[in-house]
Amino acid sequence: MDIRGKIRLFKDSSRQFGIILVILLMILIFSYGSDVFFTYGNFISILQQTAIKGVMAVGMTLIIISGGIDLSAGAIAGLSSMVAATIMTKYSGDYVVPLSIIVALLIGIICGFINGALIAFFDLQPFLVTMGTMSLFRGLDYIYSGALPVRNLPQSFLGFMNSMNSSVPIPVIILLSLSIIAFLGIKYSRYGRHIFAVGGNEEATRLSGINVREIKIRTYIFGALTSVLAGIIYIGRLSAADPNMGDGYELDAIAAAAIGGASMSGGKGGIIGSLMGAFMLAMLANGLTLLNIQSFYQTAATGVIIIIAVLIDKFSNK
């Protein structure tokens, strides 16, 4: 490993160590403020919240590494989960639940392709494109659902999503499985090397013969699929589908990735750090709720965390 690699590894280790210290500090503060916080049941609840934020953060991390951003992630989660829930409640049979999930994943592929194609083929800014598609996908969500929630989901689906496997919730297993795939993908595959290259220097990557457009489209499709999975986990936890589902979740995903070391300028980031960031955000939301602190303070706290993470990234690169 060259000197730059050693410096990068030291910085990543220092950041992760800092996240662990913050998490430990939060545990001490919230345990002092609430007798419920440091309990097994609440820890499981935090893990389930982490699963939703973490799944979306995995996809967002790859998008940020490639030099992009996806503000439509929450809207994709809302639209796909609403369609899946409608299919589950409208029809019956053994294959309804798998079919609804497949349809939701297809919606994710379409939405991700739209984002990636607009950015890759027309050389548009990811921020502006996904801000536009965020409104488009959310509008389609409202039109499709009539802005009404869907309840009475099948017990087979709810039972599976809320079950445990060796004391580990199924959503957490989904998150860990996805994270392992993404970690191995970006570390050992050619695609992983290419997304770092695209995010680090897109023009040089293009001149080296790499199909930058294909990399961008694949990355946005993967990000959209993780949003779909987050939506499926959410409706399983809530036992209903809400047209507002996922509203603001893209900010949590961006925050988790930024906390974990993903650079907003691209070319840098990692799955482990993003998972730690997602866990920290879930713990923050859980602890503030137990302390009866209103939700808009939680939103403000997330914004502050994003700003701090960006500042840390800015000065660490100097």
N, C-alpha and C positions, 0 to 999 in steps of 0.2 A: 504493500500500500504506500503511495506517495505521500508527501507531507501535507498536500491539500486534502487528501482523503482522511488523514489522521486528524486534521483540524476540524473537518466536517463531522467526523465521528464524535470528537470531543464536544463540539457544540450541541449535537443531537442528544448525547448522553447528559450533558448539563441541563438542557431544556427539560428532558424527561425527569431528571432528578428534581428539578424545580417544580414540575407539575405534581410529583409525589409529595413534596413538602407542603404544597398548597392544599392538596387533598387531605393530608393528615391534620393540617391546621383547621380545615373546615369540619372535619370529624370532631375535633375537640370543641369547637365553638358550638356546633349544632347539638352535640351530645349534652353540653352544659345547658343549652336553652330548651331542650326537649327530651323527656324521658323515653319517648317513642323512637327517636332517631336511631340510636345504637341498638337495634333489635334485629333479629333474624328476618322477621316479616317485612320490616321496612327496607332492609338490605336487598331482599328479593324484589321489592317494588322499585328500588333504584336501578337494579339490573335490568328490569323490564323497560324502564324509561330509557336507559342507556341503549337498549337494543334498537329502539325506534330511531333515536338520534344517531347512534353509531352506524347503522346500516346505511343511512343517507350520507353520513360523513365519509364513509369509505368511497362511495362514488364521487362525492364532491372533491375528495383529496386527489383522485386521479385527474379530474377536470382541471383543478388548480395547478397541479404539476405540469399539465400540458399547456399552461398559460391562459386558461380560460376561467370562466365563472358560470354558474347556472342559477339564476334567480327564479327559474320556473320549477325547481325541484319540488317544492311544496304543492304547487298546483297540479303537477303530474301525479303526485301521491293522492291528492284529493279526487281527481277525475277517475283514475284507474280503480281506486278503492270503491268509489260510488258505483261504477259499472259492475265491478265484481260482486258487491253486496246486492245489487238489484237482481242479477242473474241467480244468486243463491236463494233469494226469497221468492222469485217469480216461478222458478221451476223446481222439480223434485227429481230424485234419483241418485244413485251411487256416484255418478260422474259429474254431478252439478258443481261441486266444490272445486275439483281439479280443472274443470272446464272454465269456471269463472276466473280462476287464477291465471290460466293460460291466456284468456282474453285480456285480462289486465296487463299481463306481460307484453302482449302484442301492442296494446295501446302505448306502453312505455317505449317499445322499440320505435313506433311511429313518431312519438313526441321527441325522442332523443335524436332520431334521424333528421327531423325538421330543424331542430336546434343546430346539430352538427353541419348539415348541408348548407344552411343559410350562412353560417360562420365560415365554413371552409371554401365554398364555391364563390361567394360574393365578397369575401374578405371583409366581413362586417365585424364590429366590436361585439364580443360575447356579452358584455354588460347590457348593451342596448337591445340586442337580439332576444336575450332571455327575459329581459324586462317586458318586451312586447309579447313573447309567447307565454309568459306568466299570466298576463291578462287574458290572452286567447284561451289557454287551457282552463283557467278558472272560470271564464265565461261559459265555455262548453260544459263545464261541470255544473254550473247553475242552471243552464238551459236543459241539460239532460235530467237533472234531479228535480227541477222546479223549485230549487232551493229548500227542499224538504229532506229530512233525514230518513234513513232506511233502518228499520229495526227488525227484530225476530229472525236473526240470522240462524242458520242450522246449528243444532247442538253438536253435530259431528265436527264442524269447523271450530266452534267456540271451545269445545272440549279439548281438541288437539292443541289449539293455540295457547290455551291456559294450563296445559298439563306440564308435568315435570319429568325430566329424564335424569335419574340419579340426583335428585334435588336441584337440578339446573333447569330453569324455565326453557321451553322450546324456543321462544324468540331469541334467547341468549345463545342457544346452540346455532340458530340460523345466523346470527351475527358473527359468531366465532368461525363458522364454516366459510362464510363469505370473506371474512378478514384473512383467513389462511390462503384462500384462493387468490385474493388480490395481492397479498404480501408476496407470495411465490411468483405471481405473474409479473409484478413490477421489478422484482429483484433478479429473476433468473431468465425471463423470456425476452425475446427480441422486441416484442411489443413494449415491454416495460422500459427497455433502454431507449426506445424511440420516443415515448412520451416525455421522458426527461430531456431528450435532445430537442424536441419540438418546443418545450417550455423554456429551455435554456437559450436557444438561438434558432428561431424558426427558419430564417433565411439560409443559414449554414446547413441546417438539416435538409432543406429542400435541394440545395446544390449538391449535397452528398448522394442524392438519388433516392432518398426516402420519400414515400408517398405521404406527405403531410396531411393532405385532405382526408385520406383514409384513416389515419391515426386520430384526427379530430372527431370524425363521425363515429368511429368505434368507441371513443372515449365518452362522448355525449350519450350514446346509446347505453353504454354500461352504467353511466350515472343515472339515466332515466329508469333503468331496470332496478337499481337500488332504491330509487324513490318509490317504485311500485311495491317492492318488498316491505318498505317502511309503512306504506299505506295498509298493506294486508295485515301486518303485525298490529297496527293501530286499531283497526276495526275489530280484530280478534280480542284485543285488550278492552276496548270500549263496549263490545257486544252490539255495536251499531255503526253505521256509516253516516258521517256528517258532511254536507257539501263544503263546509269551511275547514275540513280536515287538512292539515299540513300548512295552514296559513302561518307564515313566519318560520316554518321549520328549516327553510333554506338558510336562514340566518344562523340557526343553531349548528347546521352542518358546516357552514363557512367558519364559524367561530371554533368548532371542534378541530377542524383542519388547521386553522391558523394557530391555535394554541399548541397543537402537536408539531408545529414546525413547517407547515406548508407555506411557501413564499407566494405572496399575491402577484409577484412578477413572473412566476412560473419556474420550472426546472428544479424544484426542491420540495420535498415532503415525504411523509412516511405513514404507513397504516397504523403502526403501534402508537405513535404519538397522537394520531387522530382519535383512536379508541380511548386513550387516556383523557383527551380533551372532552370527548362525549361523556365519559363517566363523570368528569368533574362538573360539567354543565348539568347533568341529571341530578347529581348530588346537591348542587347549588339550588336548583328548582325545588327539589324535595325538602331541603332544609328550610328554605325561606317559607314554603307552604306550611310546614309544621310550626314555624314561629309566627304564623298568621300575618305574614307580610304580603301585601297586595300584589297582584300579578304584574302590574305595570312597573313595579320596582324590579321585578325579575327581568323584564324586558330591558330596562335601563342597565341593569347589571351585565346582561349579555352584551349590550353595546359597548360598555366600558371594557369588557374583556377582549372584544374584537380589536378595539383601538390599541390596547396595551400590547396585544399579540403582534399587531402590525408594527408598532414602534420597536418592539424587541427584535423583530425580523429585520427592520431597517438598520438598526445600529449594529446588529450581529454580523451583517454583511459588509460592514466597513472594514 
